Every structure is written in C-alpha cells, then in structure tokens.
C-alpha cells in the first residue's frame, strides 16, 4: 500500500464520514477527520508518491508508460480520452520532464473544458429564463447562483494558494533543487564505500523518517564504530588530554578493521574524511553519547541542519548561514578544543577490481607483500577480497573458507573458484579520483568522478569523457 503506515491503519476507525475514510484507505487523500493528533497521521498520500515515482522513473511512471495509460483510457471513454493530455513529442525533453508535461496538458484541457461547460450551463439557464413568467427574478436568481459558484471556486483556489503546498508552488520552492550546482563539488576525495567503512549521511536526518534515521547503524563498519564508542564516556567536562587519548584508542580500533570514515556530500556521493574531521566527529559523538540530554540536543541539531539543507525554506540564508550557526551551536554544546594530535592517520582510498584482464604491456610483476602476511589472521569467511591471478592481475571475490595450510578459498565474481595462498589475497578496496585505470573497450584512462551509484566518469588521453560502470574498470597494478 503506497505511502501507508501502520499508524494510518491503526486510526482508520477514527476517521468518520464518506468519502474521507475511503479516500484515506486508498491513500489518495489524508484528512484530519475527528482525529486531531497530527503525529499519528504520517504517511504519504498518492499524489506525493506518484510525483516521487515520476522523478525517480520507477515502475508505472516511466516515459513509455504514458502510451499504455492513454490507450487504456481511449478504450474506456472517448470523452475522458479528450480530457487527458498526450505524450509530448518534443525531442529535447529529458525523460523526467515527459510526465510533468503530460500533466500540464491534462490540467489545461480540464480547465478549458470546465470553463466551456460552466459557460454553456449559464447561457442555457439565462436563455431558458427568457421564457419564464418572472423573467427578472429568474435572471437575478441565475446571477446569484453564478456568482456564488464563482465565489466558492475563487475562495477554494485562494485557500489552496495559502497552504504550504500552494506557497511552495507559487514561490518556486517546490521546483527548486535542494542541491548546489554540480560544478561546485570537489571530486578529488570521492570513493565508493565497502561494508567495513563508517558512513555518515545527512540525507535521513529528519524526524518524520522515524527509524530510517538509524539505517546506517546497520552498516558493519558503523556497528563496529558505535560498539567502540559505547565502551567509553567523555562528557564535555573531561580534560582534553584524556579525551584525545580516548579518541586515539577508538581510531586505533577502527584502523584494525581496515575501515575508512566516509561522509556523504550534498550530491549523495561519498568523500573520504580528513584527519581533523575524523577527530572532531569522534569527539562530538563521545560527548553526545555521554548522557541523554546531550544526545537529544545533538539529534535535534541534526534535524535542524537537515531542514536548512533540504527543507521548505532552503534559500541561501538557510543553506549557508543557518547551517553555519547551527554548527557553531553544536561546537559550543558538545565540542572541545583538543590539543594538536601529532599522530597522522592515512586513509587509503582503495580500488575495486574488474573482470577485464590488464594488457600485458601494462601488467606489473606480482611481489609478495610481507605486511600483507602479518594481517592474514584478520581474514574471515565472507570477506570481500582481491585475489592475484598470475599474468592477469587482481580480481574481486569472496572468501568462502579458510584453510589450515595458510590458504583461502575465493569465489570470484566472474564465477571462478580457486584456493589461493594468503599472500596472494588482499582486502577489496575501491578506486580513487585521479587514478589511471584500464577500462573495458576504452584502454587506459583517468578517473575524474565517482558517483554513489557506481557510475564512473573517465577521461581518456584525447581529453574526451565517458561514463562507465565500476565493474568495467580494472586496476593497472
């Protein structure tokens, strides 16, 4: 049931009267009815879910689905077929613009037909009034009825225009992108996450998303990180040198698992966090988790920051100044001025393998890495790794079993299965922007952008840029 929640179903009996109960049961319209507790009425209406599916080109609202809809309506009713729009035939339209254009034409046709029908009925009434005995009173009555209908229509339009939804449409906020221009994003730190990484996202920091706020807590890397945090307590009154020692212990625990700290940028892509950002994040998480009050305050600040980024009032003042002021407030409430940490932590951005063999001229001779042997005990069943195939390079797979003879069984993504010595296996890591790679069908190229969906922009030696999937790429060495 699209957009319905368990709360919607729980309060269904409290919605009285026809047709409000039926409309709510279908998710078409969600009136308050006699139940005034707004907190119990979350859940999306059909219009909202439909718009979301159009924007994301989901099943039922893809560009080609318009033809199916119009053909079905044409079979049902010729009049109804005339009232709806037709599939736009403009060649320069994006796929996401086709359905909106269709609805614009449908709306325009309905309004036009409504005006014609209203005018025809009014004219027919006035003509018939001429044949009545009391012509004047009949015409006056007709004028009153027409004026009343017109006034009701005008008041209803005015009521819609002053609702938050109407204001958003009139002011252009509803059409405004919550993201900055693509040219403003920095690409040098972009990567793709693996299961051991610790992910910090701002996309789900809204109270109405309820339990989805905690969805990233189920990421294995996040679960390990918060488990480490739970073992320590550092309220804001903690001496800074003690807090720094605790932070370093947590960082060391995270490093053992090979995890990276990744933050989601405004476009939804993942960036490797710098050392100072990691230090500040761990410190604030420690203070926030020290007691329930600071935890609630930190959560509320997250909600407000999210509202300034993606909310209704997401103009420059909110996006920039409100967010900056909230960050300052957060620093005052749960931040500390820590002494300079002289230990440096390197965060290697890794590179995924592919099923494409590297050309012989580009293959590098495999050398056994002694440091890799020291970390063999960290391997366990189910780990995503890379295995070295002599003469071909590194390929991605999963460890299916660990053998006593210092070997592991690896099931590769291309269907191959091999038992390999552990010094020929290393952890799977992702590519980084700026790295030269081998691309299937393209040869050697340089990565210029990595999106969170696994689509990679590569720049060839001739300067042209093309987009490929991450699995079409293999590393040179």
C-alpha positions in Angstrom: 0.0 0.0 0.0 1.9 3.0 -1.3 2.7 5.6 1.4 0.6 3.9 4.1 2.0 3.4 7.6 0.8 1.2 10.5 -0.4 4.3 12.2 -2.6 5.1 9.2 -4.3 1.8 9.6 -4.5 2.0 13.4 -6.5 5.2 13.4 -8.7 4.3 10.4 -11.8 3.8 12.6 -11.4 7.3 14.0 -11.9 8.9 10.6 -15.6 9.5 10.2 -17.8 10.2 7.2 -17.9 9.5 3.5 -15.7 9.9 1.4 -12.9 10.8 3.8 -12.5 7.3 5.2 -12.5 5.7 1.8 -10.0 8.2 0.3 -7.7 7.7 3.3 -7.9 3.9 3.0 -6.8 4.2 -0.6 -4.1 6.7 0.3 -5.5 9.3 -2.1 -6.2 12.0 0.4 -5.4 12.1 4.1 -7.8 14.4 6.0 -7.6 15.0 9.7 -11.2 14.0 10.3 -12.1 13.8 14.0 -8.6 12.7 14.9 -6.5 15.8 15.7 -3.2 14.2 16.7 -1.0 15.1 13.7 1.8 12.9 15.0 -0.4 9.9 14.3 -1.1 10.8 10.7 2.2 10.3 9.0 2.4 8.5 5.7 2.4 9.8 2.1 -0.6 10.5 0.0 -0.9 9.1 -3.5 0.0 12.4 -5.2 3.2 12.6 -3.3 4.2 9.0 -4.0 3.3 9.4 -7.7 5.5 12.5 -8.0 8.3 10.7 -6.3 8.0 7.7 -8.7 7.9 10.1 -11.7 11.1 11.8 -10.6 12.9 8.5 -10.0 11.4 6.9 -13.2 10.0 4.0 -11.2 7.6 1.3 -12.5 4.3 2.6 -13.7 5.6 6.1 -14.3 8.4 5.7 -16.8 8.2 7.7 -20.0 6.9 4.7 -22.1 4.1 4.0 -19.6 2.2 7.1 -20.8 1.3 5.2 -24.1 -0.1 2.4 -22.0 -2.2 4.7 -19.9 -3.6 6.7 -22.9 -4.5 3.5 -24.8 -6.4 2.1 -21.9 -8.4 5.4 -21.4 -9.2 5.6 -25.1 -10.8 2.1 -24.9 -12.9 3.2 -21.9 -14.2 6.6 -22.9 -13.8 8.9 -25.9 -14.8 11.9 -23.7 -12.3 11.0 -21.0 -9.6 10.5 -23.6 -10.2 14.0 -24.9 -9.8 15.4 -21.4 -6.3 14.0 -20.8 -3.1 15.0 -22.4 -1.0 13.1 -24.9 2.6 12.0 -24.7 4.8 15.1 -25.6 6.7 14.7 -28.9 9.4 17.3 -28.2 12.8 15.7 -28.9 14.8 17.9 -26.5 12.8 16.8 -23.4 14.5 14.8 -20.6 12.9 11.6 -19.5 11.9 13.2 -16.2 10.2 16.1 -18.0 7.8 13.9 -20.0 5.2 13.1 -17.3 5.1 16.7 -15.9 4.4 18.0 -19.5 1.7 15.4 -19.8 0.1 16.5 -16.6 0.3 20.2 -17.6 -1.6 19.5 -20.9 -4.1 17.4 -19.0 -4.7 20.1 -16.4 -5.0 22.8 -19.2 -7.6 20.6 -21.0 -9.6 20.0 -17.9 -9.7 23.7 -17.0 -10.6 24.6 -20.6 -13.5 22.1 -20.7 -14.6 23.2 -17.2 -14.9 26.8 -18.4 -16.8 25.8 -21.5 -19.2 23.6 -19.5 -19.8 26.4 -16.9 -20.4 29.0 -19.6 -22.7 26.7 -21.6 -24.8 25.9 -18.5 -25.0 29.6 -17.5 -26.0 30.6 -21.1 -28.6 27.8 -21.2 -30.1 29.0 -17.9 -30.4 32.6 -19.0 -31.9 31.6 -22.3 -34.5 29.5 -20.5 -35.2 32.4 -18.1 -36.4 34.5 -21.0 -39.3 32.1 -21.4 -40.3 32.2 -17.7 -43.2 34.4 -16.4 -41.0 36.2 -13.9 -38.1 36.9 -16.2 -36.3 39.4 -14.0 -36.4 37.4 -10.8 -35.3 34.3 -12.7 -32.3 36.2 -14.2 -31.4 37.6 -10.8 -31.6 34.2 -9.3 -29.3 32.9 -12.1 -26.8 35.7 -11.4 -26.8 34.9 -7.7 -26.2 31.2 -8.4 -23.4 32.0 -10.9 -21.8 34.5 -8.5 -22.0 32.0 -5.6 -20.3 29.2 -7.7 -17.7 31.6 -8.9 -17.0 32.9 -5.4 -16.7 29.4 -4.0 -14.3 28.5 -6.7 -12.2 31.6 -6.1 -12.2 31.1 -2.3 -11.1 27.4 -2.8 -8.3 28.5 -5.1 -7.2 31.1 -2.6 -7.3 28.6 0.2 -5.1 26.2 -1.8 -2.7 29.0 -2.7 -2.1 29.9 1.0 -1.4 26.4 2.1 2.3 25.4 2.5 2.0 23.3 -0.7 0.4 26.2 -2.6 3.0 28.6 -1.4 5.8 26.3 -2.4 4.4 26.1 -5.9 3.8 29.9 -6.2 7.2 30.8 -4.9 9.1 28.2 -6.9 10.4 26.4 -3.8 8.7 23.2 -5.0 10.7 23.3 -8.2 13.9 24.3 -6.5 16.7 21.7 -6.3 17.9 21.0 -2.7 21.4 20.5 -4.1 24.0 23.1 -5.2 25.3 23.4 -8.8 27.3 20.3 -9.9 30.3 22.4 -10.8 30.8 23.4 -7.2 31.5 19.9 -5.9 35.1 18.8 -5.2 35.9 15.4 -6.7 39.4 14.6 -5.5 38.2 12.7 -2.4 35.3 10.8 -3.9 35.1 7.0 -3.5 32.7 4.1 -3.1 32.0 2.5 0.3 32.6 -1.1 1.3 31.0 -2.9 4.2 33.8 -2.1 6.7 33.6 1.6 6.1 32.0 4.0 8.6 29.3 6.1 6.8 28.0 9.5 7.9 25.0 10.7 5.9 22.8 13.8 6.1 20.0 12.6 3.8 18.0 10.9 6.5 18.2 13.4 9.4 14.5 14.2 9.6 12.1 13.4 12.4 9.3 12.2 10.0 11.6 9.5 8.6 11.4 7.8 12.1 13.5 4.6 12.3 15.2 5.3 8.9 17.4 7.8 10.7 19.3 4.8 12.1 19.6 2.8 8.9 23.3 3.4 8.6 23.8 1.9 12.1 23.3 -1.5 10.4 26.4 -0.9 8.2 29.0 -3.3 9.6 31.6 -0.5 9.8 29.2 1.8 11.7 28.2 -1.0 14.0 31.8 -1.7 15.0 32.4 2.1 15.4 29.4 2.6 17.8 30.4 -0.5 19.7 33.8 1.1 20.3 32.1 4.3 21.4 29.9 2.6 23.9 32.9 1.4 25.8 34.0 4.9 26.7 32.4 8.0 28.1 33.8 11.5 27.7 31.4 14.3 28.8 32.3 17.9 28.0 33.9 18.3 31.4 36.5 15.6 30.5 40.1 17.0 30.4 41.1 17.5 26.8 44.3 15.3 27.0 42.2 12.4 28.4 39.6 12.9 25.6 42.3 12.9 23.0 43.7 9.6 24.4 40.2 8.0 24.2 39.8 9.3 20.6 43.2 7.8 19.6 42.2 4.4 21.1 39.0 4.4 19.1 40.8 5.4 15.9 43.3 2.6 16.5 40.4 0.1 17.0 38.8 1.3 13.7 42.1 1.1 11.9 42.5 -2.6 12.8 39.4 -3.4 10.8 40.6 -1.5 7.8 37.7 0.9 8.0 37.6 4.4 6.5 35.5 7.4 7.6 33.3 8.5 4.7 30.9 11.5 4.6 28.1 12.0 2.1 28.3 15.3 0.2 25.4 17.4 -1.0 25.0 15.2 -4.1 24.8 11.9 -2.3 28.4 10.8 -3.3 30.9 9.6 -0.7 34.0 11.5 0.3 36.9 10.3 2.4 37.0 12.4 5.6 40.2 14.3 6.5 42.0 13.5 9.8 40.8 16.7 11.6 37.2 16.0 10.5 37.5 12.4 12.0 38.9 13.8 15.2 36.1 16.3 15.6 33.4 13.7 14.7 34.6 11.1 17.2 34.9 13.8 19.9 31.4 15.1 19.4 30.0 11.5 19.2 31.7 10.8 22.6 30.2 13.8 24.3 26.8 13.3 22.7 26.6 9.7 23.9 27.7 10.6 27.5 24.2 11.4 28.7 20.6 11.5 27.4 20.3 15.3 27.4 23.4 15.9 25.1 22.3 13.0 22.9 18.8 14.6 22.4 20.3 18.1 21.7 22.8 16.6 19.2 20.0 14.8 17.4 17.8 17.9 17.3 20.7 19.9 15.8 21.0 17.2 13.1 17.3 17.7 12.3 17.6 21.5 12.1 20.7 21.2 9.8 18.8 18.8 7.5 15.9 21.2 7.4 18.2 24.1 6.4 19.6 21.9 3.6 16.5 20.3 2.2 13.5 21.9 3.9 10.9 24.3 2.5 12.9 27.4 3.3 16.2 26.3 1.7 17.3 29.6 0.4 20.8 31.0 0.7 20.3 32.3 4.2 19.2 28.9 5.4 21.6 26.8 3.4 24.7 28.8 4.4 24.2 31.0 7.4 21.7 28.9 9.4 23.8 25.7 8.9 27.0 27.6 9.9 25.3 29.0 13.0 24.0 25.5 13.9 27.5 24.1 13.6 28.7 26.8 16.0 26.0 26.0 18.4 26.9 22.3 18.2 30.5 23.1 18.9 29.6 25.1 22.0 27.3 22.4 23.3 29.3 19.2 22.6 32.6 20.4 21.2 36.0 20.6 22.8 39.2 22.4 21.9 41.6 19.5 21.7 45.4 19.7 21.7 47.1 19.1 18.4 47.3 15.5 17.6 50.7 14.8 16.1 50.0 11.3 15.1 48.9 11.1 11.5 46.5 8.6 10.1 46.5 7.8 6.4 43.2 6.9 4.8 43.9 5.0 1.6 41.1 5.1 -0.9 41.0 1.8 -2.4 40.2 0.5 -5.8 37.8 -2.2 -7.0 38.8 -4.9 -9.3 37.1 -6.0 -12.5 36.8 -9.0 -14.8 38.8 -7.3 -17.5 42.4 -8.6 -18.0 45.1 -5.9 -18.0 47.1 -5.8 -21.2 50.5 -7.5 -21.0 52.3 -4.2 -21.6 50.6 -2.8 -18.5 50.9 -5.8 -16.2 53.2 -5.4 -13.3 55.0 -8.4 -11.8 53.4 -9.6 -8.6 55.5 -9.1 -5.5 54.7 -10.8 -2.2 54.0 -8.2 0.5 55.3 -9.0 3.9 52.9 -6.6 5.6 50.0 -8.5 3.9 51.1 -11.7 5.6 51.0 -10.0 9.0 47.3 -9.3 8.6 46.3 -12.7 7.4 44.6 -13.5 10.7 42.2 -10.7 10.1 40.6 -12.6 7.1 37.4 -14.4 7.9 34.7 -16.1 5.9 32.5 -13.8 3.9 35.2 -11.1 3.5 35.3 -9.3 0.1 38.9 -9.6 -1.2 41.0 -9.4 -4.3 43.0 -12.4 -5.5 46.0 -12.1 -7.7 45.9 -14.3 -10.9 49.3 -14.7 -12.4 49.6 -12.9 -15.7 46.2 -11.2 -15.4 46.1 -9.1 -12.3 43.8 -8.6 -9.3 40.2 -9.7 -9.3 37.3 -9.3 -6.9 35.8 -12.2 -4.9 34.6 -13.5 -1.6 36.3 -15.8 0.9 34.3 -19.0 1.3 36.6 -20.9 3.6 39.9 -20.5 5.4 42.3 -23.5 5.3 44.9 -24.5 7.8 47.6 -24.6 5.1 47.8 -20.8 5.1 45.4 -20.7 2.1 41.9 -19.4 1.5 39.2 -20.4 -0.9 38.0 -17.5 -3.0 34.8 -17.4 -5.1 35.4 -14.8 -7.8 32.6 -12.6 -9.1 33.0 -13.9 -12.6 32.1 -17.4 -11.4 35.6 -18.8 -11.0 36.7 -20.6 -7.8 40.2 -21.0 -6.6 42.2 -22.0 -3.5 44.9 -19.4 -3.1 47.9 -18.8 -0.8 47.1 -15.9 1.6 50.0 -13.7 0.4 48.1 -13.5 -3.0 45.0 -12.2 -1.4 44.3 -8.7 -0.1 41.3 -6.8 1.0 39.0 -5.3 -1.5 39.2 -1.6 -1.8 37.8 1.0 -4.2 39.3 3.3 -6.9 40.0 6.9 -6.2 39.6 10.0 -8.4 42.7 10.8 -10.5 43.9 7.2 -10.8 44.8 5.7 -14.1 42.9 2.5 -14.8 42.1 0.0 -17.6 38.6 0.3 -18.9 36.9 -2.4 -20.9 36.7 -1.3 -24.5 38.4 2.1 -23.8 42.0 1.2 -22.8 43.9 3.3 -20.3 42.0 6.3 -18.8 41.9 8.5 -15.8 39.0 8.6 -13.3 37.5 12.1 -13.0 34.3 11.3 -11.0 32.8 8.5 -8.9 29.1 8.6 -8.1 27.4 6.8 -5.2 25.5 4.7 -7.8 28.8 3.1 -9.1 28.8 5.2 -12.3 32.3 6.4 -13.0 33.3 9.3 -15.3 36.7 8.6 -17.0 38.8 10.9 -19.1 40.7 9.4 -22.0 44.1 10.5 -23.2 42.4 12.5 -26.0 40.5 14.6 -23.4 37.0 13.1 -24.0 35.0 12.0 -21.0 32.7 8.9 -20.9 30.7 7.2 -18.2 31.1 3.5 -17.4 30.1 1.2 -14.6 32.6 0.5 -11.8 32.8 -3.2 -12.8 34.1 -2.3 -16.3 37.3 -1.0 -14.6 40.4 -2.9 -13.5 43.5 -1.5 -12.0 46.8 -1.3 -13.8 48.8 -2.8 -10.9 
